[in-house]
Each structure stands twice: as structure tokens, then as C-alpha cells.
């Protein structure tokens, strides 16, 4: 399964959502950082050796390789980071996104295989370079935060994606992931009703706890065990719903 995670506007937590889901995913998985705005994980993560990750090995090297040979192995461009997760490191500079050009479609095909891939595709707008990957995914989740403005942008972005994919033989299964303080998780029901009342048959697939301390720990900014945090516990429940494997209360 190729699962893409995107934002409609701003920074609602797509990178954190993709990272934590990949870290606890109940099946073999790779994390692909495809945000055209540039890499965050390059600075947050360390290789298993403890050294900084090699920015020349990742999306840029994969895009160059698939331009030469479409059957390029994804494994040759992954970095195993501290903790054992296999990661396709993203762009060092945003101008590299345009340089990949039509290669984004070939990158999308290289991500589809026997192992699940969770891809952070960044903000989706018309002409966004990573749109080719998002629309080639099996599932595409838009991350949202609560609020009238957030919901307004979410609805318009969903309508646009539905229009873009209406005549495609294959299109991603759309869903919404709500990032909200855990005590306000009932907001997912209100969002579901709002989408339905607006004629959008797109499910809210789950809630990820808005937990700044755990997000900082995941990003390596502070030492803190993550296993019992609301961020990880909510991610496990979300992953169980998406895969049908495991889960916890």
C-alpha cells in the first residue's frame, strides 16, 4: 500500500503524522519524505551509525536513477535511521522539486511494491510537484486541524481533488486525519457531519492527538519516552484502523 499524507494549507502536522505512523506501523513499512518545500527529517534524524544522514541519498538520487532506468530498486536510496526505520530522505532545497520535473510520476511507481510506504507529500495545490505521487497512491489522507478556516480550506481542497480524479480509472481512496487535543477528539464526529452536509463523501479515518511534547521528542528535540504518549497511542489506533492489524485503547 502507498499511503500519502498531505495538508490542505499551512502546517497542520503532516510530517509528524507520517513519521509517527511509520514508526509504529504494524507491517513492514518505509517512510518517504516527498514534501516539495524541503526536508525536515534530514535535520531531525540520525543514521544508525549515529552520524547525520547523507542528503545525497534519498529522493534526489532515486529521481535521477528512475530517469535512467524505470526499474530502479527503491532499497538503494533508503537510509536506515536510528531505531531501524527505513527512510527516503527528502530534498535539501525546494528548487530540487522542480528539477525532478516529470520524474515525480516515475518516483510514484517506484514506491509501489510489496512493502507499505507512507509518504509525506506536503501541501497539495494545483501544480504541486508531489501531486503525481499523491494521486497515484492507494490512499490519500488530508491532515486537518479544528477551526472554521481549516475546515473551509479542507473542503475546497477535497472538492478539487475529487474533480481532478473524477475521470481517472484508478484514483486514491480519500480520507481525513484530524489532529486535535485528545480531550477534543469528539470533534471528528462534527467534522464528519460537516463534510457530509457539504456533499463530500469523504470519511474522517481517525484522530491523532495533538501532543507537542511527544512531537518534540519524535523530532529529537527533547529526550522523552514515547511509548505511552497520547501521540503514539492514538497513532496505534489509527494504524490499526487503516491496516486492520493490532490497535490499543
Secondary structure, 3 states (H helix, E strand, C coil): CEEEEEECCCCCCHHHHHHHHHHHCCCCEEEEECCCCCCCHHHHCEECCCCECCCCCCHHHHHHHHHHCCCCCHHHHCEEECCCCEEECCCCCCHHHHHHCCHHHHHHHHHCCCCEEEEEEEECCCCCCCHHHHHCCCEEEEEEECCHHHHHHHHHHHHHHHHHHCCCCCCCEEEEEEEECHHHCCHHHHHHHHHHHCCCCCEEEEEEECCHHHHHHHCCCCCCCCCCCHHHHHHHHHHHHHHCCCCCC
